[in-house]
Amino acid sequence: MLPIKYLAGIGLLAMATTQAQAEDAAAPAPPVLSAGPGGALTANPKPFNFDVPVLGTLYVTGVATGLLGTQSHTTPGTASSFADVSNAEVTLQKADGVFQFLVQAGLYSQGTLGLPYVRAGTYTDNVYGPVPQAWIKIAPTSNFNIQAGILPTIIGAEAGFTYQNQNIDRGILWGQENVMTRGVQGNLSLGKLNLSLSLTDGFFSGKFNWLSGLASYAIDGSNTIAFVAGGPFNTTYKSSFATVPIFNNSTIYNIIYTFNSGPVFIQPYLQYTTVPALPLIGSGRAETFSGAVLARYTFNEHWSLPVRFEYIDSKAKDAAAPSLLYGAGSNAFSATITPTYVWKQFFARAEFSVVTASGITPGFAFGPTGNDKSQVRGKFEFGVTF
């Protein structure tokens, strides 16, 4: 069972519709593989595979993408325009049988609206390293499995890598959430009800003190509702590029609804986070209330139009409350549109986004002095999945 953020299209290799599949309709479809493209992008329906004694069939998939970007009101140390590699990754996996595994390796960047862009080389080195995802799965039955290793979070509605999402940049709500996490996760499917429970190190802290749970219910073939919660059961002050103490000690709740029928995809979700006082770093209590709508219309096999709208409001609970956005008590709105062209496994997409903030603390927002209240961003990503 895949987390809700993957149900919108990630890893649907066996369901991809191409001319090659039509010609080989009688051939057995490969198993559904995880960590594949999502949203409007297309995976290779016939991935490279080979047989290994004892293990069985192994699959090799990958993605190679380039990125061009420009933005207004940049912060010091961030270029206003840039060219970079957004993905250069290969995945080896065994996707069937009792014993399964996945290892993903390569270079990547994970842009988020409203935050400075970090180039792929620096990002890879400072966050999850050249192997950002690696896990084993024991699946004794078709409806139950246990995974252990470096896993994608079950929090939120968007995935970690650009090719896994309908938009290039992840949204401002994702800025409150973790991405990859180390630990163990159990998944159970009971007909229309899917359950996941994980014990992990939260924001990659190395301390296994986070419990996260997900329950999703498929109302019918087009409608799904999910409830997600995650947070630590004790405090840790570990601090790194990936592990920010105020977020690593926060508790997050999601309600996610998904409608997916024909050319129309709509996914609204609500998020609430609460941050406790952290006296050792002089940080007080705070919380956020936020909501987002992700939507996409697919015109034909080549063209689609994804959009996203978000609002997040932070609340300071005491005088020492930390900045969760652009100063304690600030709020922000974002709008993103990403026209996308796909030809087989090749794709190109442009993205236009804007983030506006209010209630900012001087020096905490955009621009060279941190006093600008908006940022407009344009990106162009192109590449191939294989």
C-alpha positions as CSV (number, residue, x, y, z in Angstrom):
1,M,0.0,0.0,0.0
2,L,1.4,3.4,-1.0
3,P,1.0,6.6,1.0
4,I,-1.7,9.0,-0.2
5,K,0.8,11.3,-1.9
6,Y,1.7,8.5,-4.3
7,L,-1.9,7.5,-5.1
8,A,-2.3,10.4,-7.5
9,G,-0.1,8.7,-10.1
10,I,3.3,7.9,-8.7
11,G,4.6,4.5,-9.7
12,L,1.7,3.6,-12.0
13,L,3.9,1.8,-14.5
14,A,1.5,-1.0,-15.1
15,M,-1.3,1.4,-15.8
16,A,0.5,3.6,-18.3
17,T,-1.1,3.7,-21.7
18,T,1.2,3.8,-24.7
19,Q,1.3,2.6,-28.3
20,A,3.9,0.0,-27.3
21,Q,1.5,-1.4,-24.8
22,A,-1.3,-1.6,-27.3
23,E,0.9,-3.6,-29.6
24,D,1.9,-6.0,-26.8
25,A,-1.5,-6.2,-25.1
26,A,-1.2,-10.0,-24.7
27,A,2.1,-9.7,-22.8
28,P,2.0,-9.7,-18.9
29,A,2.3,-6.2,-17.4
30,P,5.3,-5.5,-15.1
31,P,4.5,-5.1,-11.4
32,V,3.6,-1.7,-10.1
33,L,6.9,0.0,-9.1
34,S,7.2,2.7,-6.5
35,A,9.2,5.9,-6.8
36,G,8.1,6.5,-10.3
37,P,6.8,9.7,-11.9
38,G,3.5,11.2,-10.8
39,G,1.1,13.8,-11.8
40,A,1.1,14.5,-15.6
41,L,4.4,12.7,-16.4
42,T,4.6,9.2,-17.9
43,A,6.8,6.3,-16.7
44,N,8.4,3.7,-19.0
45,P,5.8,0.9,-19.4
46,K,8.5,-1.6,-20.3
47,P,11.4,-0.9,-17.8
48,F,14.7,-2.6,-18.2
49,N,14.8,-5.8,-16.2
50,F,17.0,-8.8,-15.6
51,D,16.8,-12.1,-13.6
52,V,19.0,-12.9,-10.7
53,P,19.1,-16.4,-9.2
54,V,17.1,-16.7,-5.9
55,L,16.0,-13.0,-6.0
56,G,14.1,-13.2,-9.3
57,T,13.4,-10.2,-11.6
58,L,15.0,-6.9,-10.8
59,Y,14.0,-3.6,-12.5
60,V,16.1,-0.6,-13.3
61,T,14.4,2.7,-13.8
62,G,15.6,6.3,-13.8
63,V,15.1,9.9,-14.5
64,A,17.3,12.7,-16.0
65,T,16.1,16.3,-16.0
66,G,17.4,19.7,-16.4
67,L,16.1,22.9,-14.8
68,L,16.2,26.6,-15.7
69,G,14.9,29.2,-13.3
70,T,14.5,32.9,-12.5
71,Q,12.9,34.8,-9.6
72,S,12.4,38.2,-8.2
73,H,13.4,39.5,-4.8
74,T,16.2,37.0,-4.1
75,T,17.8,36.7,-0.8
76,P,21.6,37.2,-0.4
77,G,23.6,34.3,-1.7
78,T,20.9,33.1,-4.1
79,A,21.1,33.8,-7.8
80,S,18.2,35.5,-9.5
81,S,18.6,33.2,-12.5
82,F,20.1,29.7,-12.7
83,A,20.5,26.5,-14.6
84,D,20.9,23.2,-12.8
85,V,20.2,19.5,-12.8
86,S,17.0,18.7,-11.0
87,N,17.2,14.9,-11.2
88,A,19.9,12.5,-12.3
89,E,18.9,9.3,-10.5
90,V,18.8,5.5,-11.1
91,T,16.6,3.1,-9.1
92,L,17.1,-0.6,-8.7
93,Q,14.2,-2.5,-7.3
94,K,12.6,-5.9,-6.8
95,A,8.8,-5.2,-6.8
96,D,7.2,-8.6,-6.3
97,G,7.4,-11.6,-4.0
98,V,7.7,-11.9,-0.2
99,F,11.1,-10.1,-0.2
100,Q,11.3,-6.8,-2.1
101,F,13.7,-3.8,-2.0
102,L,14.4,-0.4,-3.6
103,V,17.6,1.6,-3.8
104,Q,17.6,5.0,-5.4
105,A,20.9,6.8,-6.1
106,G,22.0,10.0,-7.8
107,L,21.9,13.8,-7.8
108,Y,18.7,15.9,-7.1
109,S,17.3,19.2,-6.0
110,Q,14.0,19.7,-4.2
111,G,12.8,23.2,-4.6
112,T,10.1,24.7,-2.4
113,L,8.1,27.8,-3.0
114,G,9.1,30.8,-0.8
115,L,12.5,29.3,0.1
116,P,15.9,30.0,-1.5
117,Y,16.8,27.6,-4.3
118,V,19.8,25.3,-3.4
119,R,21.7,23.8,-6.3
120,A,21.6,20.0,-6.7
121,G,25.2,19.3,-5.8
122,T,25.0,21.3,-2.6
123,Y,21.5,20.0,-1.8
124,T,22.4,16.3,-2.3
125,D,25.6,16.6,-0.1
126,N,23.9,18.5,2.7
127,V,20.5,16.7,3.0
128,Y,20.1,13.0,2.2
129,G,23.3,12.2,0.3
130,P,23.7,10.3,-3.0
131,V,21.3,7.5,-1.8
132,P,18.2,9.4,-0.7
133,Q,15.9,6.4,-0.6
134,A,16.7,2.7,0.2
135,W,14.5,0.2,1.9
136,I,13.5,-3.4,2.1
137,K,10.0,-4.7,2.2
138,I,8.7,-8.0,3.6
139,A,5.2,-8.7,2.1
140,P,4.0,-12.0,3.6
141,T,0.5,-11.4,2.1
142,S,-0.9,-9.3,-0.7
143,N,-2.5,-6.9,1.8
144,F,0.2,-6.5,4.4
145,N,3.8,-5.5,4.3
146,I,6.6,-4.0,6.4
147,Q,9.2,-1.6,5.1
148,A,12.5,-0.6,6.7
149,G,15.2,1.8,5.7
150,I,15.2,5.4,4.2
151,L,11.6,6.0,3.4
152,P,9.5,8.8,2.0
153,T,7.3,10.5,4.6
154,I,3.6,9.7,4.7
155,I,2.9,13.3,5.7
156,G,1.4,15.7,3.2
157,A,0.0,15.5,-0.4
158,E,3.2,16.1,-2.4
159,A,6.3,13.9,-2.9
160,G,9.9,14.7,-2.5
161,F,11.4,14.8,-6.0
162,T,10.3,17.1,-8.9
163,Y,9.4,14.3,-11.3
164,Q,7.0,12.8,-8.7
165,N,4.8,15.9,-8.6
166,Q,2.5,17.7,-11.0
167,N,4.3,21.0,-10.2
168,I,8.0,21.5,-10.3
169,D,8.4,23.3,-7.0
170,R,6.7,21.8,-3.9
171,G,4.3,24.2,-2.2
172,I,4.6,26.4,0.9
173,L,2.7,23.8,3.0
174,W,5.4,21.3,2.2
175,G,7.9,23.7,3.8
176,Q,6.4,22.6,7.2
177,E,6.7,18.9,6.4
178,N,9.5,16.3,6.4
179,V,10.6,14.7,3.1
180,M,12.7,11.5,3.6
181,T,12.9,9.7,6.9
182,R,14.6,6.7,8.4
183,G,12.8,3.9,10.2
184,V,10.2,1.2,9.8
185,Q,6.7,1.3,8.4
186,G,3.8,-1.2,8.3
187,N,1.1,-1.0,5.6
188,L,-2.2,-2.8,5.7
189,S,-5.0,-2.9,3.1
190,L,-8.5,-3.9,4.1
191,G,-10.5,-3.5,0.9
192,K,-11.3,0.2,0.6
193,L,-9.4,1.0,3.8
194,N,-5.6,1.5,3.7
195,L,-3.6,2.0,6.9
196,S,0.1,2.9,7.5
197,L,2.0,3.3,10.7
198,S,5.7,4.3,11.0
199,L,8.4,4.8,13.6
200,T,11.1,7.0,12.2
201,D,13.6,9.8,12.8
202,G,11.2,12.6,11.7
203,F,13.2,15.2,9.9
204,F,16.3,12.9,9.4
205,S,17.5,13.6,12.9
206,G,18.9,10.1,13.6
207,K,16.8,9.8,16.7
208,F,13.9,7.4,16.2
209,N,11.2,9.3,18.2
210,W,8.6,10.0,15.5
211,L,5.3,8.2,15.1
212,S,3.3,8.8,12.0
213,G,0.0,7.2,10.9
214,L,-2.2,7.3,7.8
215,A,-5.7,6.1,7.1
216,S,-7.2,6.4,3.7
217,Y,-10.6,5.2,2.5
218,A,-11.6,4.8,-1.2
219,I,-15.2,6.0,-1.2
220,D,-15.5,4.8,-4.8
221,G,-13.3,4.6,-7.9
222,S,-13.0,8.4,-8.1
223,N,-13.0,9.6,-4.5
224,T,-10.6,9.0,-1.6
225,I,-10.4,10.6,1.8
226,A,-7.3,10.4,4.0
227,F,-6.3,11.3,7.6
228,V,-2.6,11.7,8.5
229,A,-0.8,12.6,11.7
230,G,2.8,12.6,12.7
231,G,5.1,13.9,15.5
232,P,7.7,13.1,18.1
233,F,7.0,11.5,21.5
234,N,10.0,13.3,23.1
235,T,12.3,16.3,22.3
236,T,15.5,16.3,20.4
237,Y,17.7,19.3,19.6
238,K,19.6,17.8,16.7
239,S,20.2,20.6,14.1
240,S,21.4,20.3,10.5
241,F,20.4,21.5,7.0
242,A,17.7,18.8,6.9
243,T,16.9,18.8,10.7
244,V,15.5,22.1,11.9
245,P,14.6,21.7,15.6
246,I,11.4,23.7,15.5
247,F,10.0,21.5,12.7
248,N,11.5,18.3,13.9
249,N,9.7,18.7,17.2
250,S,6.4,19.8,15.7
251,T,3.3,17.7,15.3
252,I,1.5,17.7,11.9
253,Y,-2.1,16.7,11.0
254,N,-3.6,16.4,7.5
255,I,-7.0,15.8,6.0
256,I,-6.7,15.0,2.3
257,Y,-9.5,14.5,-0.2
258,T,-8.8,13.3,-3.8
259,F,-11.0,13.3,-6.8
260,N,-9.6,11.6,-9.9
261,S,-11.8,10.8,-12.8
262,G,-11.1,11.0,-16.5
263,P,-9.2,14.2,-17.4
264,V,-10.0,15.9,-14.0
265,F,-7.9,15.6,-10.9
266,I,-8.7,17.7,-7.8
267,Q,-7.0,17.4,-4.4
268,P,-7.8,19.8,-1.6
269,Y,-6.2,19.3,1.8
270,L,-6.0,20.9,5.2
271,Q,-3.0,21.0,7.5
272,Y,-2.4,21.9,11.1
273,T,1.0,22.0,12.8
274,T,1.9,22.8,16.4
275,V,5.4,23.5,17.8
276,P,6.1,23.2,21.5
277,A,8.5,25.4,23.5
278,L,12.1,24.5,23.2
279,P,13.8,26.2,26.2
280,L,17.4,25.1,25.4
281,I,17.3,27.2,22.2
282,G,15.0,29.9,23.6
283,S,12.1,29.1,21.3
284,G,8.5,29.4,22.3
285,R,5.2,27.9,21.2
286,A,3.6,28.4,17.7
287,E,1.2,26.8,15.3
288,T,0.1,27.0,11.7
289,F,-3.3,26.6,10.0
290,S,-3.2,26.0,6.3
291,G,-5.0,24.7,3.2
292,A,-4.2,23.9,-0.4
293,V,-5.9,22.8,-3.6
294,L,-4.0,20.9,-6.2
295,A,-5.8,20.4,-9.5
296,R,-5.0,19.2,-13.0
297,Y,-6.9,19.0,-16.3
298,T,-5.5,16.6,-19.0
299,F,-6.4,17.7,-22.5
300,N,-5.0,14.8,-24.4
301,E,-2.1,12.3,-24.2
302,H,0.4,15.2,-24.6
303,W,-0.9,18.3,-22.9
304,S,-2.1,18.9,-19.3
305,L,-2.5,21.9,-17.1
306,P,-1.7,21.5,-13.3
307,V,-2.4,24.3,-10.9
308,R,-2.1,24.8,-7.2
309,F,-3.3,27.4,-4.6
310,E,-2.3,27.6,-1.0
311,Y,-2.7,29.6,2.1
312,I,-0.9,29.3,5.4
313,D,-1.3,31.3,8.6
314,S,1.1,31.1,11.5
315,K,0.2,32.0,15.1
316,A,2.6,33.0,17.9
317,K,1.5,31.4,21.1
318,D,3.9,33.4,23.3
319,A,6.5,36.1,23.2
320,A,9.3,33.7,22.3
321,A,7.4,32.1,19.4
322,P,9.7,31.1,16.5
323,S,9.3,32.1,12.9
324,L,7.6,29.3,10.9
325,L,7.2,31.5,7.8
326,Y,8.4,35.1,7.5
327,G,8.4,36.0,11.1
328,A,6.3,35.0,14.1
329,G,2.6,35.4,13.3
330,S,3.1,35.9,9.5
331,N,1.0,34.4,6.8
332,A,1.4,33.6,3.1
333,F,-0.5,32.8,-0.1
334,S,0.8,31.0,-3.2
335,A,-0.5,30.3,-6.7
336,T,1.3,28.0,-9.2
337,I,0.5,27.0,-12.8
338,T,2.6,24.4,-14.7
339,P,1.6,23.7,-18.4
340,T,3.1,20.4,-19.2
341,Y,3.9,18.6,-22.5
342,V,4.6,14.8,-22.6
343,W,5.7,12.6,-25.5
344,K,6.2,9.0,-24.4
345,Q,8.7,9.2,-21.6
346,F,10.0,12.7,-22.6
347,F,8.5,15.8,-21.1
348,A,8.9,19.6,-20.9
349,R,7.0,21.9,-18.5
350,A,7.1,25.6,-17.7
351,E,6.0,26.9,-14.3
352,F,4.9,30.3,-13.1
353,S,4.4,31.0,-9.4
354,V,3.9,33.8,-6.9
355,V,4.1,33.9,-3.1
356,T,2.8,36.9,-1.2
357,A,3.3,37.3,2.6
358,S,1.9,39.6,5.2
359,G,2.4,40.2,8.9
360,I,6.2,39.8,8.2
361,T,9.0,40.5,10.6
362,P,11.4,42.9,9.0
363,G,14.4,40.9,7.7
364,F,12.5,37.6,7.5
365,A,10.9,37.9,4.1
366,F,12.2,38.3,0.5
367,G,14.8,40.5,-1.1
368,P,18.3,41.6,-0.2
369,T,17.1,43.1,3.1
370,G,14.3,40.6,3.8
371,N,11.6,43.3,3.7
372,D,9.9,42.5,0.3
373,K,6.5,40.8,0.7
374,S,6.3,38.8,-2.5
375,Q,8.3,36.7,-4.9
376,V,7.5,35.8,-8.5
377,R,9.3,32.7,-9.8
378,G,9.6,31.1,-13.3
379,K,11.0,27.6,-14.0
380,F,11.4,25.3,-17.0
381,E,12.1,21.6,-16.5
382,F,12.7,19.1,-19.3
383,G,13.9,15.5,-19.3
384,V,13.2,11.9,-19.7
385,T,12.1,9.0,-17.4
386,F,13.4,5.5,-18.3
